């Protein structure tokens, strides 16, 4: 399993990783900075976008908002947009190397999701054994003038790793000034809850604390997610069913687990969302497993 696959498995319970693919929009503001700094290195700067720094060798020393921060191998440091910082070599004989990536991460193309999180500024990446080689590859493959689709995918893995390890909670509504940002956050909360609990979540209960008119919120949810909350819940329930069928459970057992008293109705619902009947899907998955064992 690759480092990317390992990290994607690990982040399954992190709220952002439960969001639909279309909900998060990552933009790399410039090509990756391949850091290679000796003892004389100094910087005093303010960037209009976020900057994620990951150290590979040596040490870096940063001063941000009156705080002194040392960055060592395996550490990731986020410098938020419009935050002035000073940096220098952290001492010792080793060259300070790593990557620095300027980026924005928008929620539904409207809200700056990183600015809505309470985060540790610096963390030691917990899965550094898997992520270290990915950072090395990301650095080595960077071009001086452009970014590639592969780099977007790789950086998203690295960014999610940092956000998962650094996440303290969500800022209060009062701290989020833009009303569209607040609406996007509530949509994310509802979508994440429905994704995380396909067996128990009921749309009405999940939306009970949403401070918007229900009809307005459903329209906004459909605008951003691509379907209504009820349809989204049904999709997540059928994805859960597909996973259980792939594990070899009988169709009737999966239908009962999801609360369907009529297996035929469950089959019609499953085919509508997944594109195949439960029995044919289960048979196909079982064949793939057997073929894999035979190899």
HELIX and SHEET records of a PDB file:
HELIX    1   1 UNK A    3  UNK A   10  1                                   8    
HELIX    2   2 UNK A   11  UNK A   13  5                                   3    
HELIX    3   3 UNK A   15  UNK A   18  5                                   4    
HELIX    4   4 UNK A   21  UNK A   23  5                                   3    
HELIX    5   5 UNK A  114  UNK A  116  5                                   3    
HELIX    6   6 UNK A  128  UNK A  140  1                                  13    
HELIX    7   7 UNK A  149  UNK A  166  1                                  18    
HELIX    8   8 UNK A  173  UNK A  175  5                                   3    
HELIX    9   9 UNK A  179  UNK A  196  1                                  18    
HELIX   10  10 UNK A  203  UNK A  206  1                                   4    
HELIX   11  11 UNK A  214  UNK A  225  1                                  12    
HELIX   12  12 UNK A  229  UNK A  246  1                                  18    
HELIX   13  13 UNK A  251  UNK A  257  1                                   7    
HELIX   14  14 UNK A  263  UNK A  274  1                                  12    
HELIX   15  15 UNK A  278  UNK A  294  1                                  17    
SHEET    1   A 3 UNK A  24  UNK A  28  0                                        
SHEET    2   A 3 UNK A  96  UNK A 107 -1                                        
SHEET    3   A 3 UNK A  33  UNK A  37 -1                                        
SHEET    1   B 5 UNK A  24  UNK A  28  0                                        
SHEET    2   B 5 UNK A  96  UNK A 107 -1                                        
SHEET    3   B 5 UNK A  50  UNK A  57 -1                                        
SHEET    4   B 5 UNK A  75  UNK A  79 -1                                        
SHEET    5   B 5 UNK A 122  UNK A 124 -1                                        
SHEET    1   C 3 UNK A  24  UNK A  28  0                                        
SHEET    2   C 3 UNK A  96  UNK A 107 -1                                        
SHEET    3   C 3 UNK A 111  UNK A 112 -1                                        
SHEET    1   D 4 UNK A  42  UNK A  45  0                                        
SHEET    2   D 4 UNK A  85  UNK A  89 -1                                        
SHEET    3   D 4 UNK A  59  UNK A  64 -1                                        
SHEET    4   D 4 UNK A  67  UNK A  72 -1                                        
SHEET    1   E 2 UNK A 117  UNK A 119  0                                        
SHEET    2   E 2 UNK A 167  UNK A 170 -1                                        
END                                                                             
